[in-house]
Amino acid sequence: MTKDISYPDYYDCYEYHGNTTIELTRRQDGMIIWRDWILFDTVEEAAAYFNDACVMN
């Protein structure tokens, strides 16, 4: 699953592929300016984080 969240000057892309890691990539003007991996102890924790924190209404 992938979720892009746009801000005025950049956008964040959260990628979750069903494991215990969520990849966060920040892009500005088409270039990657920051990348990080959010690590969890269980798949359930990672899925809950993605579903709760990464989904904007």
FIGUKOL-356622 format. One line per 10 residues: number of its first residue (from 1); their letters; for each residue x, y, z of C-alpha. Coordinates in pm, 1 decimal. Each point is the difference from the previous one (the first is absolute). Layout:
BEGIN
NUM	A	X,Y,Z; ...
This chain:
BEGIN
1	MTKDISYPDY	0.0,0.0,0.0; 116.4,349.0,-78.2; -126.7,330.9,131.2; 113.5,342.9,-117.4; -61.3,298.4,224.3; 50.6,341.0,-161.1; 118.8,314.3,172.2; 59.1,343.2,-159.0; 375.1,-49.2,-54.2; 44.8,-379.6,-9.9
11	YDCYEYHGNT	-182.3,-329.9,24.2; 50.4,-312.7,207.9; -47.9,-347.9,-137.7; -65.7,-283.3,245.7; 49.4,-351.9,-138.2; -113.4,-308.8,186.3; 36.4,-346.3,-151.6; -136.2,-218.1,279.9; 313.1,-40.2,210.1; 124.5,169.4,315.7
21	TIELTRRQDG	143.8,303.1,-182.6; -155.5,311.6,-150.6; 217.1,200.5,-238.3; -42.0,377.9,10.3; 134.4,204.1,-291.8; -19.0,379.4,-12.8; 19.4,161.8,-343.7; 35.2,361.8,-100.7; -0.4,114.9,-362.7; 24.6,-364.3,-112.5
31	MIIWRDWILF	314.3,-72.7,202.9; 28.4,-218.9,310.0; 110.9,223.9,284.6; -47.4,-246.3,285.6; -68.1,-370.1,47.8; -59.9,-198.1,317.4; -131.1,-339.2,105.1; -241.6,-30.9,289.8; 54.4,-336.8,169.4; -257.9,-192.3,202.8
41	DTVEEAAAYF	14.8,-316.6,209.9; -300.4,-162.9,-165.3; -189.5,10.2,-327.5; -312.6,98.3,193.5; 170.9,309.5,143.6; 124.6,105.9,-343.2; -341.2,-47.7,-161.0; -173.4,191.2,278.7; 245.7,290.1,-32.5; -45.4,15.0,-377.3
51	NDACVMN	-379.3,-15.3,25.2; -25.4,253.5,284.8; 281.7,249.4,-53.2; 65.4,-7.9,-372.9; -354.7,35.5,-128.9; -129.7,354.4,-18.5; -370.6,61.2,-44.1
